Amino acid sequence: MTPRRRIVLVGAIALLVGFILPTLTRSVLSTLWFHGRGVCGLAVPGVDLVCKSALTLAEQLYALTGFAVLLLAVVGIWAAARWCLRPVRDLGGPISQVGPQNLGYRIRPRGKDELARLARSIDEMMERIAAGYEGQRRFAANASHELRTPLAVQRTLIEVGMARSLTGEQLELLTGQLLETNERNERLIEGLLALSESDQGLRSRVPQRLDEIVTNVLAAYQDRASAAGVTMQGQLEPRLVMGERVLLERLVTNLVENAIKYNRPGGTVTVTVGRDPTLTVVNTGQVVPAEAVAGLFEPFRRLARDRTNHSGGAGLGLAIARSITQAHDGLIAARPADSGGGLRVDVRLPTAH
């Protein structure tokens, strides 16, 4: 029986008892009272004293009966409440046993009553928790793999250097490879720290000129774009957004850096600051399948399936951009560029008034 039916049943019984019990009690006591009054009307010596005692006893019995009824009502209400809430209490038992080892447990209720809706909400919550836990597990596994590969390369290079004497040219090549691997490790660790900081949310919210931030980032990456044979274009309108300057700079930097890195010689990077979307970054690179776009925002996810092809990145750029956007209560979305190749990323941020 559902909690609603139990409560209705208990309420009906309480109303019935409430109407019947007082009436019955008054009827019995009134009978005793009038019977006593009739006896007391007789002219019998010594009867008046007995009658007064009987009437006083009837009054005490009436008061005692009222107290007993009140006590029984309290006990009955307590028992009825426990009985009505028993389905909810029974639901709490299995939930208390849920942990990391059995996140797949689901209640799967039947019916459409309140308890079934509560159970379905709990199942949906468990789905989200399981998805988040699986995402954290996958993130830790990917991070371990990303760190293990360059560390293994470093170990191999060091063992080669220790196993034999090297010429100057070989030593220079070895140290260059070690330095390159070490720099990649630094970028990976820096990306992990940035992702962790952006996931913690904002420490302050102050108006920031997004167009000025974009101008500074484009100026800082002008030389890198020229070396890659990429032309950068800016279409910037004055725009105030609420947030932290450091995180917003990191957001723009990651999008611009990705647009340059995954471009082609002779390609372009167009950065637009406007009203809606607030920020748009478009590049002209390889063709991006529409079904692969959503996965690019996952940590360590790259368009190339070969994990050894890192292209100088750690695979955290768009994941950090998404985390920073969410921390600013914004939305970020991507789709293949209209030019036939490359990627278009749109960012919508709350503007400051």
C-alpha positions as CSV (number, residue, x, y, z in Angstrom):
1,M,0.0,0.0,0.0
2,T,1.4,3.4,-1.0
3,P,2.0,6.1,1.6
4,R,-0.9,8.2,0.2
5,R,-3.4,5.4,0.7
6,R,-2.1,4.6,4.2
7,I,-2.5,8.3,5.2
8,V,-6.0,8.4,3.8
9,L,-7.0,5.2,5.6
10,V,-5.6,6.4,8.9
11,G,-7.3,9.8,8.5
12,A,-10.6,8.1,7.8
13,I,-10.3,5.9,10.8
14,A,-9.3,8.9,13.0
15,L,-12.4,10.8,11.8
16,L,-14.6,7.9,12.5
17,V,-13.2,7.4,16.0
18,G,-13.4,11.1,16.7
19,F,-17.1,11.2,15.9
20,I,-18.1,7.9,17.6
21,L,-15.9,7.8,20.8
22,P,-16.9,11.1,22.4
23,T,-20.5,10.5,21.6
24,L,-20.4,7.1,23.2
25,T,-18.5,8.3,26.2
26,R,-21.0,11.1,26.8
27,S,-23.9,8.8,26.4
28,V,-22.6,6.3,29.0
29,L,-21.7,9.0,31.5
30,S,-25.0,10.8,31.0
31,T,-26.9,7.6,31.6
32,L,-25.0,7.1,34.9
33,W,-25.6,10.8,35.8
34,F,-29.4,10.8,35.2
35,H,-29.7,7.4,36.8
36,G,-28.0,8.8,39.9
37,R,-30.1,11.9,39.8
38,G,-33.3,9.7,39.7
39,V,-32.2,7.7,42.7
40,C,-31.3,10.8,44.6
41,G,-34.8,12.1,44.1
42,L,-36.1,9.4,46.4
43,A,-36.9,10.5,50.0
44,V,-34.7,7.9,51.6
45,P,-32.6,8.8,54.7
46,G,-28.8,8.9,54.0
47,V,-29.2,8.7,50.2
48,D,-28.1,12.3,49.6
49,L,-24.6,11.6,50.8
50,V,-24.3,8.6,48.6
51,C,-25.7,10.5,45.6
52,K,-23.2,13.3,46.0
53,S,-20.3,10.8,46.1
54,A,-21.7,9.0,43.0
55,L,-22.0,12.2,41.1
56,T,-18.4,13.3,42.1
57,L,-17.2,9.8,41.0
58,A,-19.0,10.3,37.6
59,E,-17.2,13.6,37.1
60,Q,-13.8,12.1,37.9
61,L,-14.6,9.2,35.6
62,Y,-15.4,11.6,32.8
63,A,-12.1,13.5,33.3
64,L,-10.2,10.2,33.5
65,T,-11.9,8.9,30.3
66,G,-10.9,12.1,28.5
67,F,-7.3,11.8,29.6
68,A,-7.3,8.1,28.5
69,V,-8.7,9.0,25.1
70,L,-6.1,11.7,24.7
71,L,-3.3,9.3,25.6
72,L,-4.6,6.6,23.2
73,A,-4.9,9.3,20.5
74,V,-1.2,10.3,20.9
75,V,-0.1,6.6,20.8
76,G,-2.3,5.9,17.9
77,I,-1.1,8.9,15.9
78,W,2.5,7.9,16.6
79,A,1.9,4.3,15.4
80,A,-0.1,5.4,12.4
81,A,2.7,7.8,11.4
82,R,5.3,5.0,11.6
83,W,3.0,2.7,9.6
84,C,2.4,5.4,6.9
85,L,6.1,6.1,6.5
86,R,7.1,2.5,6.5
87,P,7.5,2.4,2.6
88,V,9.9,5.3,2.8
89,R,11.8,3.7,5.6
90,D,12.0,0.4,3.6
91,L,13.3,2.5,0.6
92,G,16.2,3.8,2.7
93,G,17.6,0.4,3.5
94,P,18.9,-0.5,0.1
95,I,20.0,3.0,-0.6
96,S,22.2,3.1,2.5
97,Q,24.2,0.1,1.1
98,V,25.0,1.9,-2.2
99,G,28.7,2.7,-2.7
100,P,31.4,2.8,-5.3
101,Q,31.4,-1.0,-5.5
102,N,27.7,-1.2,-6.6
103,L,26.9,2.1,-8.4
104,G,24.8,0.0,-10.9
105,Y,22.1,-0.6,-8.3
106,R,18.7,0.7,-9.3
107,I,15.3,0.7,-7.6
108,R,13.2,0.5,-10.8
109,P,9.8,1.3,-9.2
110,R,6.4,0.5,-10.6
111,G,3.4,2.8,-10.5
112,K,2.9,6.5,-10.6
113,D,2.4,7.5,-7.0
114,E,4.7,9.8,-5.0
115,L,6.9,7.0,-3.8
116,A,7.5,5.8,-7.3
117,R,8.4,9.3,-8.5
118,L,10.8,9.6,-5.6
119,A,12.4,6.2,-6.5
120,R,12.7,7.2,-10.1
121,S,14.4,10.5,-9.1
122,I,16.8,8.5,-7.0
123,D,17.5,6.2,-10.0
124,E,18.2,9.3,-12.1
125,M,20.5,10.7,-9.5
126,M,22.4,7.4,-9.4
127,E,22.8,7.5,-13.1
128,R,24.4,10.9,-12.9
129,I,26.6,9.8,-10.0
130,A,27.7,6.7,-11.9
131,A,28.4,8.7,-15.0
132,G,30.5,11.2,-13.0
133,Y,32.4,8.4,-11.1
134,E,33.1,6.7,-14.4
135,G,34.3,9.9,-15.9
136,Q,36.7,10.4,-13.0
137,R,37.9,6.9,-13.3
138,R,38.4,7.3,-17.0
139,F,40.1,10.6,-16.5
140,A,42.6,9.1,-13.9
141,A,43.3,6.2,-16.3
142,N,43.9,8.5,-19.2
143,A,46.1,10.8,-17.1
144,S,48.1,7.8,-15.9
145,H,48.6,6.7,-19.5
146,E,49.5,10.1,-20.7
147,L,52.2,10.5,-18.0
148,R,53.4,6.9,-18.3
149,T,54.3,7.1,-22.0
150,P,56.7,10.1,-21.8
151,L,58.2,8.8,-18.6
152,A,58.9,5.4,-20.3
153,V,60.5,7.4,-23.2
154,Q,62.7,9.3,-20.7
155,R,63.7,6.1,-19.0
156,T,64.7,4.5,-22.3
157,L,66.7,7.5,-23.4
158,I,68.5,7.6,-20.0
159,E,69.3,3.9,-20.2
160,V,70.7,4.3,-23.7
161,G,72.9,7.1,-22.6
162,M,74.2,5.1,-19.6
163,A,74.8,1.9,-21.6
164,R,77.4,3.3,-24.0
165,S,79.6,6.3,-24.6
166,L,78.0,8.8,-27.0
167,T,79.5,11.1,-29.5
168,G,78.8,14.8,-29.3
169,E,76.1,14.6,-32.0
170,Q,74.4,11.6,-30.3
171,L,74.5,13.3,-26.9
172,E,73.0,16.5,-28.4
173,L,70.2,14.4,-30.0
174,L,69.6,12.5,-26.7
175,T,69.4,15.7,-24.6
176,G,67.1,17.3,-27.1
177,Q,64.7,14.4,-27.0
178,L,64.8,14.4,-23.2
179,L,64.1,18.1,-23.1
180,E,61.2,17.8,-25.5
181,T,59.7,15.0,-23.5
182,N,60.2,16.9,-20.2
183,E,58.5,20.0,-21.7
184,R,55.5,17.9,-22.7
185,N,55.2,16.6,-19.2
186,E,55.3,20.1,-17.9
187,R,52.5,21.1,-20.3
188,L,50.4,18.1,-19.2
189,I,50.8,18.8,-15.5
190,E,50.1,22.5,-16.1
191,G,46.9,21.5,-18.0
192,L,45.8,19.2,-15.2
193,L,46.3,22.0,-12.6
194,A,44.4,24.5,-14.7
195,L,41.5,22.0,-15.2
196,S,41.4,21.4,-11.4
197,E,41.4,25.1,-10.7
198,S,38.6,25.9,-13.2
199,D,36.5,23.0,-11.8
200,Q,36.6,24.7,-8.3
201,G,34.6,27.6,-9.6
202,L,35.3,31.4,-9.4
203,R,36.8,33.1,-6.4
204,S,35.5,36.5,-7.6
205,R,33.3,38.0,-10.3
206,V,34.1,41.5,-11.6
207,P,33.4,43.1,-15.0
208,Q,36.1,42.2,-17.6
209,R,36.7,43.7,-21.1
210,L,36.6,40.5,-23.2
211,D,37.7,42.4,-26.3
212,E,40.8,43.7,-24.6
213,I,41.7,40.1,-23.3
214,V,41.3,38.8,-26.9
215,T,43.5,41.6,-28.3
216,N,46.3,40.7,-25.8
217,V,46.1,37.0,-26.6
218,L,46.2,37.6,-30.3
219,A,49.2,39.8,-30.0
220,A,51.0,37.2,-27.8
221,Y,50.4,34.4,-30.4
222,Q,51.1,36.4,-33.5
223,D,54.7,35.1,-33.9
224,R,53.6,31.5,-33.4
225,A,50.9,31.9,-36.0
226,S,53.3,33.4,-38.4
227,A,55.8,30.5,-37.9
228,A,53.0,28.1,-38.6
229,G,51.9,30.0,-41.8
230,V,48.6,30.9,-40.3
231,T,46.9,34.3,-40.6
232,M,45.0,35.6,-37.6
233,Q,42.0,37.9,-37.9
234,G,40.1,39.7,-35.2
235,Q,36.6,41.2,-35.3
236,L,36.2,42.7,-31.8
237,E,33.4,44.7,-30.4
238,P,33.6,46.1,-26.8
239,R,32.0,43.6,-24.5
240,L,31.9,43.4,-20.7
241,V,31.5,40.0,-19.0
242,M,31.5,39.0,-15.4
243,G,34.3,36.7,-14.2
244,E,38.0,36.3,-13.4
245,R,40.5,37.7,-15.8
246,V,43.1,34.9,-15.4
247,L,40.5,32.2,-16.3
248,L,39.1,34.2,-19.2
249,E,42.6,34.7,-20.6
250,R,43.2,31.0,-20.3
251,L,39.9,30.3,-22.1
252,V,40.8,32.5,-25.0
253,T,44.4,31.3,-25.0
254,N,43.3,27.6,-25.3
255,L,40.9,28.3,-28.1
256,V,43.4,30.4,-30.1
257,E,46.3,27.9,-29.5
258,N,44.1,25.0,-30.6
259,A,43.0,27.0,-33.7
260,I,46.7,27.5,-34.7
261,K,47.9,24.1,-33.8
262,Y,45.2,22.2,-35.7
263,N,45.3,24.4,-38.8
264,R,47.1,24.1,-42.2
265,P,49.8,26.2,-43.8
266,G,48.2,29.2,-45.4
267,G,45.1,28.8,-43.2
268,T,43.3,31.4,-41.1
269,V,42.1,31.9,-37.5
270,T,39.2,34.3,-37.1
271,V,38.3,35.5,-33.6
272,T,35.1,37.4,-33.1
273,V,33.8,39.2,-30.0
274,G,30.1,40.2,-30.2
275,R,26.8,40.0,-28.5
276,D,25.6,36.5,-29.3
277,P,27.7,34.4,-29.3
278,T,30.0,36.4,-27.0
279,L,33.2,34.8,-28.4
280,T,33.7,32.8,-31.6
281,V,36.9,31.1,-32.8
282,V,37.1,29.6,-36.3
283,N,40.0,27.9,-38.0
284,T,40.7,26.3,-41.4
285,G,42.1,22.9,-40.7
286,Q,41.4,19.3,-41.4
287,V,37.8,18.1,-41.9
288,V,36.1,17.5,-38.6
289,P,33.3,14.9,-38.6
290,A,30.2,16.2,-36.9
291,E,29.8,13.1,-34.7
292,A,33.4,13.6,-33.4
293,V,32.9,17.2,-32.2
294,A,31.3,16.5,-28.8
295,G,34.1,14.1,-27.9
296,L,36.8,16.8,-28.4
297,F,35.7,18.4,-25.1
298,E,36.6,15.3,-23.1
299,P,40.0,15.3,-21.4
300,F,42.8,13.7,-23.5
301,R,40.5,13.3,-26.5
302,R,42.0,14.2,-29.9
303,L,40.7,14.0,-33.4
304,A,43.6,11.6,-34.3
305,R,43.0,8.2,-32.9
306,D,46.8,7.5,-32.6
307,R,47.7,8.4,-29.0
308,T,51.3,8.8,-29.9
309,N,50.5,11.7,-32.2
310,H,50.3,14.5,-29.6
311,S,51.1,17.4,-31.9
312,G,52.7,19.1,-28.9
313,G,49.5,19.1,-26.9
314,A,48.2,17.3,-23.9
315,G,44.6,16.9,-25.2
316,L,43.2,19.2,-22.4
317,G,42.7,22.5,-24.3
318,L,39.0,22.2,-25.0
319,A,38.3,20.4,-21.7
320,I,39.7,23.3,-19.8
321,A,37.8,25.8,-22.0
322,R,34.6,24.0,-21.2
323,S,35.3,23.9,-17.5
324,I,36.1,27.7,-17.5
325,T,33.0,28.5,-19.4
326,Q,30.8,26.5,-17.0
327,A,32.5,28.2,-14.1
328,H,31.3,31.5,-15.6
329,D,27.7,30.2,-16.0
330,G,28.2,30.2,-19.8
331,L,27.8,27.8,-22.7
332,I,30.3,26.5,-25.1
333,A,29.6,24.6,-28.3
334,A,31.5,23.5,-31.4
335,R,30.7,22.4,-34.9
336,P,32.5,21.9,-38.2
337,A,33.4,25.2,-39.8
338,D,31.4,26.3,-42.8
339,S,34.5,26.5,-45.0
340,G,34.6,22.7,-45.4
341,G,37.5,22.2,-43.0
342,G,38.4,23.2,-39.5
343,L,36.3,23.9,-36.3
344,R,34.1,26.6,-35.1
345,V,33.8,27.2,-31.3
346,D,31.1,29.5,-29.9
347,V,31.2,30.7,-26.3
348,R,28.2,32.4,-24.7
349,L,29.0,34.3,-21.4
350,P,26.7,36.4,-19.2
351,T,27.4,40.0,-19.9
352,A,27.9,42.7,-17.3
353,H,25.3,45.5,-17.3
